[in-house]
Amino acid sequence: MAAVATSTIQDNYGLPTYEQIPETKHELDWADLVTLDLSLFDQPGGKEKLATQLFNAIQKIGFFYVTNFGLTQGQVDRQFAIGKEIFKLPTEEKLKYRADLENGGYNGYKPLGLREVRPGVHDNTEIYNIPKFIPAYERPHPAVINENREEIAAFARHIHDHIAGKLLVLFALVLELPEDFFLQRHRYEEKSDCHLRYMKYHHRTAEQNEILENVWVKGHTDFGSLTLLFRQPVAALQVRTPDGSWKWVKPYPESITVNLADSLEFLTNGFLKSSIHRVVAPPPDQADIDRLGVLYFVRPEDSTELRPVVSKVLERLGYHKSPDGAAVGITAGEWVKARVAKGVAKKPTSDVLEQQIIKGKSAKYYD
């Protein structure tokens, strides 16, 4: 049986109090990532200081940490507790809320083992995605979500407005664009595939890990603008460095790990690089633990054409001419839907795979 990470104490809403498990004691080859302290954002000169720090960070790797983001550890742990309760529901109950993955729909429940990742071995993830709380995305949810809807909505909106929003301003400053340039393409009230995600990786047996060569999810990029991962103490996330090696991402205390995704790469003509990352088997002292995650995916408005922006910075650095593989003519909504549908249909393979997604644009996967 997998180790559990909650106590039996109940809070006022009937949820078990969530307690984060200890970090691994193994000394792994950790990635050297920059930390952005968002408490500086509203201080005099703070945005400019953070933008400079961010510019330097993304020259090396498209991953970084943020701290002091306006949420307490207790608020974060409440979301972990909600996610844990969702996945404890009977399978037949969860399937009532199944996402329309085959047609590019991402909101709702993704069942365990939906896709064969190697012959005879299926994926080990369960996912529940909650879209933005706007009329266009109203949908039924399990009782545990409905009973905590106000709290979940406030949590997600804080991420969108006060964490992702600040980061989008910093990226505009890096590119010497108006501060609200990316904000105007990520408005909360407009249709986009931004969502809060609860995600559970079920632990695997030693035999399964051997078949998979310890790679649970092949190296890939994310679909939207940014992915925010709240501190996850089970070591399993790795980032691909510019020299092609893999480094572990350390669960930095009271932090969010942020990675850049496809849309920002398309919009900046490759200057902001969509980060290649993968999930691998945890170290031995965490091998029997199910890995629960809370994430937020930031994606542009569906109608946003993924055409490179006009920026003096891109021109100075030589990123002003669209390459043959540019996403011009593809909207953010089209890209996400196509990647979701293709991901479900992807055949099991152990090789680096380049998969055609839409209108001649492809995505790559790496071991």
C-alpha positions as CSV (number, residue, x, y, z in Angstrom):
1,M,0.0,0.0,0.0
2,A,1.2,3.5,-0.8
3,A,2.3,5.7,2.0
4,V,-0.2,8.4,3.0
5,A,0.5,12.1,3.5
6,T,-2.5,13.1,5.6
7,S,-3.3,12.9,9.3
8,T,-6.7,11.9,10.5
9,I,-7.5,15.3,12.0
10,Q,-10.6,16.8,10.4
11,D,-11.0,20.5,9.6
12,N,-14.2,22.5,9.8
13,Y,-15.2,21.4,6.3
14,G,-14.7,17.7,6.9
15,L,-11.4,17.5,5.0
16,P,-8.4,15.7,6.6
17,T,-5.6,18.0,7.4
18,Y,-2.9,17.5,4.7
19,E,0.7,17.1,5.9
20,Q,3.5,17.2,3.4
21,I,5.8,14.2,3.4
22,P,9.5,14.5,4.1
23,E,11.8,15.2,1.2
24,T,14.2,12.5,-0.1
25,K,17.4,12.0,1.9
26,H,19.2,11.1,-1.4
27,E,21.5,13.7,-2.7
28,L,20.4,14.0,-6.4
29,D,21.8,16.0,-9.3
30,W,19.7,19.1,-8.7
31,A,19.1,21.8,-11.3
32,D,20.5,25.2,-10.4
33,L,17.4,27.4,-10.7
34,V,16.8,31.1,-10.1
35,T,14.3,32.2,-7.4
36,L,12.1,35.2,-7.9
37,D,10.8,36.9,-4.8
38,L,7.4,38.3,-5.8
39,S,7.3,40.5,-2.7
40,L,9.6,42.8,-4.6
41,F,7.1,43.3,-7.4
42,D,5.3,46.3,-5.8
43,Q,8.4,48.0,-4.3
44,P,10.1,50.9,-6.1
45,G,12.2,49.4,-8.9
46,G,11.1,45.9,-7.9
47,K,9.6,45.0,-11.2
48,E,12.6,46.0,-13.1
49,K,14.9,44.1,-10.8
50,L,12.8,41.0,-11.1
51,A,12.7,41.4,-14.9
52,T,16.5,41.5,-15.1
53,Q,16.7,38.5,-12.9
54,L,14.1,36.7,-15.1
55,F,16.0,37.6,-18.3
56,N,19.2,36.1,-16.9
57,A,17.4,33.0,-15.8
58,I,15.7,32.2,-19.1
59,Q,19.0,32.4,-20.9
60,K,20.0,29.1,-19.1
61,I,16.8,27.2,-18.7
62,G,13.1,27.8,-18.8
63,F,12.4,26.8,-15.2
64,F,12.5,29.0,-12.1
65,Y,11.0,29.3,-8.6
66,V,8.8,32.0,-7.2
67,T,8.4,32.7,-3.5
68,N,6.3,35.2,-1.4
69,F,3.4,34.8,-3.8
70,G,0.6,35.8,-1.4
71,L,-0.7,32.3,-0.3
72,T,0.0,30.6,3.0
73,Q,1.2,27.1,3.2
74,G,-2.1,26.3,5.0
75,Q,-4.1,27.6,1.9
76,V,-1.9,25.5,-0.4
77,D,-2.2,22.4,1.8
78,R,-6.0,22.8,1.7
79,Q,-5.9,22.3,-2.1
80,F,-3.8,19.2,-1.6
81,A,-6.4,17.9,0.8
82,I,-9.2,18.6,-1.7
83,G,-7.2,16.8,-4.5
84,K,-6.7,13.8,-2.3
85,E,-10.4,13.5,-1.5
86,I,-11.3,13.7,-5.2
87,F,-9.0,10.7,-6.1
88,K,-10.4,8.7,-3.2
89,L,-13.8,8.7,-4.8
90,P,-15.1,5.4,-6.4
91,T,-14.1,5.1,-10.0
92,E,-17.7,5.0,-11.2
93,E,-18.3,8.4,-9.4
94,K,-15.2,10.0,-11.0
95,L,-16.1,8.8,-14.4
96,K,-19.3,10.8,-14.3
97,Y,-17.0,13.8,-14.7
98,R,-14.7,12.4,-17.4
99,A,-13.1,15.0,-19.7
100,D,-13.7,14.8,-23.4
101,L,-10.0,14.1,-24.0
102,E,-10.4,12.4,-27.4
103,N,-11.9,15.6,-28.8
104,G,-9.4,17.9,-27.2
105,G,-11.4,18.7,-24.0
106,Y,-9.3,18.9,-20.9
107,N,-11.7,19.9,-18.1
108,G,-12.9,17.3,-15.7
109,Y,-11.5,13.8,-14.9
110,K,-8.8,11.9,-16.7
111,P,-8.9,8.3,-15.7
112,L,-5.9,6.2,-14.5
113,G,-4.3,4.1,-17.2
114,L,-6.0,5.7,-20.2
115,R,-2.9,5.5,-22.4
116,E,-0.5,2.7,-23.1
117,V,3.0,4.1,-22.6
118,R,4.9,0.9,-23.3
119,P,3.5,-2.4,-24.6
120,G,1.5,-3.8,-21.7
121,V,2.2,-0.8,-19.4
122,H,-0.3,2.0,-19.0
123,D,0.1,5.5,-17.6
124,N,-0.1,5.9,-13.8
125,T,-1.8,9.3,-13.6
126,E,-5.2,10.5,-12.5
127,I,-6.1,14.1,-13.2
128,Y,-8.9,16.4,-12.3
129,N,-8.9,19.8,-14.1
130,I,-11.1,22.7,-13.0
131,P,-11.5,25.5,-15.6
132,K,-11.9,29.2,-15.0
133,F,-15.0,30.1,-12.9
134,I,-16.8,31.9,-15.7
135,P,-20.2,31.1,-17.3
136,A,-18.7,29.6,-20.4
137,Y,-17.1,26.8,-18.4
138,E,-19.8,25.9,-15.9
139,R,-19.9,22.2,-15.6
140,P,-20.9,19.5,-13.0
141,H,-18.3,18.6,-10.3
142,P,-18.1,16.1,-7.5
143,A,-19.5,17.1,-4.1
144,V,-16.1,17.7,-2.6
145,I,-15.5,20.4,-5.2
146,N,-19.0,21.9,-4.9
147,E,-18.7,22.1,-1.1
148,N,-15.4,23.9,-1.4
149,R,-16.2,25.9,-4.6
150,E,-15.7,29.4,-3.1
151,E,-12.3,28.5,-1.7
152,I,-11.1,26.8,-4.8
153,A,-12.3,29.7,-7.0
154,A,-10.5,32.3,-4.8
155,F,-7.3,30.2,-4.8
156,A,-7.4,29.9,-8.6
157,R,-8.2,33.5,-9.1
158,H,-5.4,34.6,-6.9
159,I,-3.0,32.5,-8.9
160,H,-4.2,34.0,-12.2
161,D,-4.3,37.6,-11.1
162,H,-1.5,37.9,-8.5
163,I,1.1,35.3,-9.5
164,A,0.7,34.6,-13.2
165,G,-0.4,38.2,-13.8
166,K,2.8,39.5,-12.2
167,L,5.0,37.1,-14.2
168,L,3.3,38.1,-17.5
169,V,4.1,41.7,-16.7
170,L,7.8,40.7,-16.1
171,F,7.9,39.0,-19.5
172,A,6.5,42.1,-21.1
173,L,9.3,44.2,-19.4
174,V,11.9,41.7,-20.6
175,L,10.7,42.2,-24.2
176,E,10.4,46.0,-23.7
177,L,6.7,45.8,-24.4
178,P,3.9,47.7,-22.6
179,E,3.4,46.1,-19.2
180,D,-0.1,44.9,-20.0
181,F,0.8,43.4,-23.3
182,F,0.5,39.7,-22.2
183,L,-2.2,40.5,-19.7
184,Q,-4.4,41.6,-22.5
185,R,-4.0,38.2,-24.0
186,H,-4.7,36.3,-20.8
187,R,-7.9,38.0,-19.5
188,Y,-9.7,35.9,-16.9
189,E,-13.2,36.7,-18.3
190,E,-12.4,35.5,-21.8
191,K,-12.4,31.9,-23.0
192,S,-9.1,30.1,-22.6
193,D,-7.9,26.8,-21.3
194,C,-6.4,28.1,-18.0
195,H,-7.1,25.6,-15.3
196,L,-6.4,24.4,-11.8
197,R,-5.2,20.8,-11.7
198,Y,-5.2,18.1,-9.1
199,M,-2.9,15.3,-10.2
200,K,-2.0,11.9,-8.8
201,Y,0.9,9.7,-9.9
202,H,0.3,6.2,-8.5
203,H,3.5,4.6,-7.4
204,R,4.9,1.8,-9.6
205,T,6.4,-1.6,-8.9
206,A,10.1,-2.2,-9.4
207,E,9.2,-4.4,-12.3
208,Q,7.2,-1.7,-14.0
209,N,10.0,0.8,-13.5
210,E,12.5,-1.6,-15.1
211,I,10.3,-1.9,-18.2
212,L,9.9,1.9,-18.4
213,E,13.6,2.4,-17.7
214,N,12.4,4.6,-14.8
215,V,10.7,7.1,-17.1
216,W,7.1,7.7,-16.2
217,V,6.3,10.6,-18.6
218,K,8.6,11.2,-21.5
219,G,10.3,14.5,-22.0
220,H,7.8,17.0,-23.3
221,T,6.8,20.7,-23.4
222,D,3.6,22.1,-22.0
223,F,0.9,23.6,-24.2
224,G,0.2,27.1,-22.9
225,S,2.1,30.0,-21.6
226,L,3.2,29.0,-18.1
227,T,2.8,26.0,-15.8
228,L,2.9,26.6,-12.0
229,L,3.6,23.6,-9.7
230,F,3.1,24.0,-6.0
231,R,5.9,22.5,-4.0
232,Q,5.9,18.7,-4.5
233,P,8.2,16.9,-2.0
234,V,8.2,13.6,-3.9
235,A,11.3,14.0,-6.2
236,A,10.4,12.9,-9.7
237,L,10.4,16.0,-11.9
238,Q,13.5,16.5,-14.2
239,V,14.3,19.3,-16.6
240,R,16.4,19.0,-19.7
241,T,19.4,21.3,-19.8
242,P,20.7,23.0,-23.0
243,D,23.4,20.3,-23.2
244,G,20.8,17.6,-23.3
245,S,21.3,16.2,-19.8
246,W,18.6,15.8,-17.2
247,K,18.6,17.5,-13.8
248,W,16.3,16.9,-10.9
249,V,14.0,19.8,-9.8
250,K,14.3,20.3,-6.0
251,P,11.2,20.9,-4.0
252,Y,12.2,24.4,-2.7
253,P,10.4,25.3,0.6
254,E,7.2,27.4,0.3
255,S,7.8,27.9,-3.4
256,I,6.1,27.4,-6.8
257,T,8.1,25.9,-9.6
258,V,7.3,27.7,-12.9
259,N,8.1,26.5,-16.4
260,L,7.7,28.2,-19.7
261,A,5.4,26.6,-22.3
262,D,4.7,26.5,-26.0
263,S,2.6,29.7,-26.5
264,L,5.3,32.0,-25.1
265,E,7.9,30.3,-27.4
266,F,5.7,30.8,-30.4
267,L,4.8,34.4,-29.5
268,T,8.5,35.3,-29.0
269,N,9.8,33.4,-32.0
270,G,11.8,31.0,-29.9
271,F,13.4,33.5,-27.5
272,L,11.4,32.3,-24.6
273,K,11.9,28.6,-24.9
274,S,9.3,26.1,-23.9
275,S,10.9,23.9,-21.2
276,I,11.5,20.3,-21.8
277,H,10.8,18.2,-18.7
278,R,9.8,14.7,-17.7
279,V,8.7,12.7,-14.7
280,V,10.8,9.7,-13.5
281,A,10.6,7.1,-10.8
282,P,11.3,8.7,-7.4
283,P,14.4,7.8,-5.3
284,P,14.2,4.6,-3.2
285,D,13.1,6.3,0.0
286,Q,10.0,7.6,-1.8
287,A,9.4,4.7,-4.2
288,D,6.2,3.5,-2.4
289,I,4.5,6.9,-2.2
290,D,1.8,8.2,-4.5
291,R,2.8,11.6,-5.8
292,L,0.0,14.1,-5.4
293,G,0.3,17.5,-7.1
294,V,-1.5,20.9,-7.3
295,L,-0.8,22.9,-10.5
296,Y,-2.1,25.8,-12.4
297,F,-1.8,26.1,-16.2
298,V,-1.8,29.5,-17.7
299,R,-2.9,29.7,-21.3
300,P,-3.7,32.5,-23.7
301,E,-7.2,33.4,-24.8
302,D,-8.4,30.8,-27.4
303,S,-8.5,33.4,-30.1
304,T,-4.9,34.5,-29.7
305,E,-3.0,33.9,-32.9
306,L,0.4,32.4,-32.1
307,R,2.2,35.0,-34.2
308,P,5.6,36.4,-33.0
309,V,5.2,39.8,-31.4
310,V,7.0,42.9,-32.6
311,S,9.7,43.6,-30.0
312,K,12.9,45.6,-30.2
313,V,14.5,43.0,-27.9
314,L,13.7,40.2,-30.4
315,E,15.0,42.3,-33.2
316,R,18.3,43.1,-31.4
317,L,18.8,39.4,-30.5
318,G,17.9,38.1,-34.0
319,Y,14.5,36.6,-33.2
320,H,12.5,38.8,-35.5
321,K,12.2,36.6,-38.5
322,S,9.7,33.7,-38.4
323,P,11.3,30.3,-39.0
324,D,9.7,27.7,-41.3
325,G,8.2,25.9,-38.3
326,A,6.5,29.0,-36.9
327,A,2.9,28.7,-35.6
328,V,1.6,31.7,-37.6
329,G,-2.0,31.0,-38.5
330,I,-2.6,28.7,-35.5
331,T,-4.6,30.0,-32.5
332,A,-3.9,29.2,-28.9
333,G,-7.2,27.4,-28.6
334,E,-6.5,25.3,-31.7
335,W,-3.0,24.3,-30.5
336,V,-4.2,23.2,-27.0
337,K,-7.2,21.1,-28.4
338,A,-5.0,19.4,-31.0
339,R,-2.2,18.6,-28.5
340,V,-4.7,17.1,-26.0
341,A,-6.3,14.9,-28.6
342,K,-3.0,13.8,-30.1
343,G,-1.6,13.1,-26.7
344,V,-4.5,10.6,-25.9
345,A,-4.0,8.9,-29.3
346,K,-0.2,8.7,-29.1
347,K,1.2,5.2,-29.6
348,P,3.6,3.6,-27.1
349,T,7.2,4.0,-28.0
350,S,10.6,4.1,-26.4
351,D,12.1,6.4,-29.1
352,V,12.3,10.1,-29.4
353,L,9.1,11.0,-31.2
354,E,8.1,13.9,-33.3
355,Q,4.3,14.0,-33.6
356,Q,2.4,16.1,-36.1
357,I,-0.1,18.3,-34.2
358,I,-1.9,20.8,-36.5
359,K,-1.2,22.7,-39.7
360,G,2.3,21.2,-40.1
361,K,3.4,22.1,-36.6
362,S,4.7,19.2,-34.5
363,A,5.7,18.4,-30.9
364,K,8.7,16.4,-29.8
365,Y,9.0,13.8,-27.0
366,Y,12.3,12.7,-25.4
367,D,13.5,9.9,-23.1
